[in-house]
Amino acid sequence: MAHMISGTSSRGRALVLGFLAGALAVVTFHQGMVFLLSSVGLIQSRVYALHGVPPFGVPTILNQMFWGGLWGVSSGPCS
């Protein structure tokens, strides 16, 4: 994938890939754990929740993916 984004620095590619990795980790691992824990009754939460988060009303899953993406950028190889 790195060769597909020509004209960008390797640091820029690393930041983009870090963001994507963090966002996808929320969708797979975080939401998978929420599913497992709610299935056995340890938590009361919904997988892929779509209710809005204040102040802008962004769906919960998109909000979590954004913050996961920032985590991916901050813990990547460039930090």
Secondary structure, DSSP 8 states (H G I E B T S, - for coil): -GGGSTTS-HHHHHHHHHHHHHHHHIIIIIHHHHHHHHHTTS----TT--SEETTTTEEHHHHHHHHHHHHHHHTSTT-
